[in-house]
Amino acid sequence: MTIASREFEGRVALVTGAASGIGEAAARLFAERGARVAVIDMDAKGEATAEAIRSAGGEAIFVAADVSDDGAVENAVARTVEAFGRLDCAFNNAGISGPPHPVAEMPLEQWQRGIDVMLTGVFLCLRHEIPRMLEAGGGSIVNCASGAALIGFPGQAAYVSSKHGVLGLTKTAAMEYGHQGVLINAICPGTARTAMVENVIAESPELDAELRRLHPIGRIAEPSEIAEAALWLCSGRASFVMGSALVVDGGYVAQ
């Protein structure tokens, strides 16, 4: 039995963007390691993630929610506590992509939607998760930023700006609540083999080799590799880590 085998026994974890990709991988790993899991996503496929967890003997609920909607986020957190009695861990992972546009040509609605989901969405999750964790005596929150939170990336102003904002929000919230037992950190993933990425590669097959070339490790990540970093930050093994930005990118931003 490994150290991590049942390290979340008795704890409750909430994961946004858990219908697929990194979020789905994280939800499944939390459940495998003993947590009861709230699967949050605006895509109804999130129910399949919850059902897979239940079929494997775990406990999970699915709550449909758009993280840019304050009422929906409040409901999702409330439903989690109603179902499981507490909230100990949260992985605020929901994100979207959009077609590339230079700044001066980016449609306003694309900019606004990116900020609404990936920055305001994280803020709204923190706004409702933190009070519940304080009620439980503490907890751990991981916000999903990106390697693009550390560098610029042409054509993706909304994505890059929102992810830079997530790091500032993470550091500020960590300073405000760390002394009360709520440890807040971020991860900065490189490219992972998610459905979103696979769809882009399907349209431009040459992109697969290009993405592998851009990562010094020589490949892109499996979703579970990114999820493992988020779970570590939620575990007791990261008990002295707060306000950090853990880079999980195969060396991309080290170049």
N, C-alpha and C positions, 0 to 999 in steps of 0.2 A: 504494500500500500504506500503510495507516495504522499508527501506532505500535503499536496493540493487535493487529494482524493475527495475529501468531504469537508473542506475548509469552510464552506458556507452553510453548513448544517444549521437549521434554525433561523436563518436570516432570509430577508425578503429583498429581492432585486427587481428593479424596474429598468427596462431597456427600450429606448425609442428607436424608430427605424428598424424594428426587429422582424419585419416580414421577410427580409432577405439579406444577403451579404454579411457584412461585419456584425450588424445588429443581431441577425438570426444566429450566427455563430456564437456570439456572446450569450444570448439567452439560453442556448442549448448547453453551453459550458457551465453557466451558473447553475442550471438545473442538475447537470451531471454531478456537480460538486455540492449538492445538498440544498441549494436555495429554492425557495418558492418564487416564481417569476411572473411578473406582469409584462406581457408582450404588448408594446404600444406601437401603432403604425396607422397611417391613414389608408393603407392598402388592406383590403379584407383578407389578403393572403396571410396576414399575421395570425389568423385563426389556425392556419396549417402549422405554423411554428408552435403555437400553444398545444395543438393536438398531438404533434410529434413528441413534445415533452411529456404530455400525459400518457401517451402510449408506451413511453419508455419507463414509466413508473414515477415520474415527477409530478409536481403541482404547478399549474400555470393557468393564467387567464389572459384573454385577449381583450384589449380595449381599443376601439377605433378612435383615433385622434389626429388632428392636424396640429402640430406643435406651434404653429404660428397663431393659433386661436387660444386666447387666455382661458376661456371657459372650458374648452376641450381639455386643456392640460390640467386645469384644476379638477375636472371630473376624473381624468385618468388616474391622478394621484389619489384622489379620494376613493375611487373604486379599488385601487390596490390595497389601501389600508383597510377598507371595509372587508375585503376578501381574506386578507392575511394578517391583519391586526397591527401592522407596523411597516416601516420602510427603513431599510438599513443601507442599501446600495442603489446607486442609479448610474446608468451609462447613457448620457445624452448624446445620441449618435445620429439622429435623423438628419439627412442631407439630401440635396438635389443637385442636378447638373443642368447645364443649358448650353446652347450652341455658342461658339466663340464669336465675340464682337470686340473690336477696339472700343476704348472708352467713349469716344465721341459718337460712336454708332450703336452703342448698346441700347436696346429698347428699355424705356423707363420701367415698364412692367416686369421685365426680366431682372433688372437690378433690384427692384423692390421685393420681388418674390424671394430672391436669394437671401437678402438681408432679413426678411421676415422669418424665413424657415431656419436659417443656419446661425443667425445671431440673436434676433429677438426670441426665436424658439428656445434657444439655450437659456436665455434670461428667464423666460416664463417657466421653464422646467425648474430652474434653481429657485425661483420665487415660491413655487408650491412644494418642492421637495424638502427644502431646508427646514421649514417649520415642523414637518412630520418627523424628520430625523432628530431635531432637537427634542421633540416629545419622547423619542425612543432613547434619548441619552447620547446620541451621536450617530455617525454614519460616514459613508464615503461616496463621493460623487466624482465621476470622470466625464469630462466634456470632450467630444471628438472634434479636434481641430484638424490640422493637415500639415504636410510638409509645406503646403502653400500658405501656411500661417507664418512662415519664416522667410519666404522669398517672394518675389513677384512672379507672375505667370501671364504672359500676354494673352489677351482675348478673354480672360476670366476675371474681370474686375469685381463682380459681385461675389463670386466664390472666394477669391483671395481676400477681399476686404472683410467679409464676414468671418473668415477663419482667423485673420489677424485680430479681429475684435473679440473672438472667443478667448484668445490668450489673455487679453487685458481683463476681460470679465472674470476669467478663472482666477487670476492673481488677486484681483480685488476681493472677490467673494471668499477666497481662501484666507486672506488677512482678516476679514470680518468675522469668520465663523470657526477658524481652526482652533482657537482657544476654548471654544464651546464643544469641541469634539466632533465637528463635521469637517472632514478632510477633503479638500477639493483640488483636483488636478486635471490636466489635459493630456491627451495623446496626440501626436502629430504623425499620422500614417503616411506612408508612401502609397503607391498604386497597389490595389489588391484586386484579385480576380473575382470581382462581384458581377452580378447580372448587368449592372449599369456599364461597367467597363467592357464586359463581353459584347454587349450590344454595339458599342463604339468600334470595337475591333472587328466585328462582323461586317460593318460598313466600310472599314478601311483595314484589310488584313495585314498590310505592311506595318501597321501601328504596333502589332504585337512584338515584333523584333525591335522596334524603336524603343518601346517601353522597357524591354529587358535591357537594352543597351544603356539606357539612362540610369538604371539602378546598378551601382558598382557590384552588388552581390550577384548580378547576372540573371535575375529573374524578378517577377513581381510577386507580391505576397499572396498566400492563401488567406481568406477571411479569418480563419481561426488563429493565425499568427498575430494578427492585429488584436483580436479579441482577447488573447492571452495577456497582452500588455494591460488592457483595461481591467481584467480580473485581478491581476497582480496589484494594481493600484487600489483596488477595493478590498484587498485581503489584509490580514493582520501583519503580513510581512512587509507592508509599506507604511507602517505605523508612524514613521517620522518623515514622511514625504507629504508636502503640501505646497500648493501654488506652483507646481512644476509643470513643464511641458516635455513629456517623454517622447522622444523621436523614435519612430518605429518604421524606418523607411529604406532599409537595405543600403544605406549609405548615400542616398540621393542628395541630401543637403550638405553632406560633408565634403562635396567636391569643390 
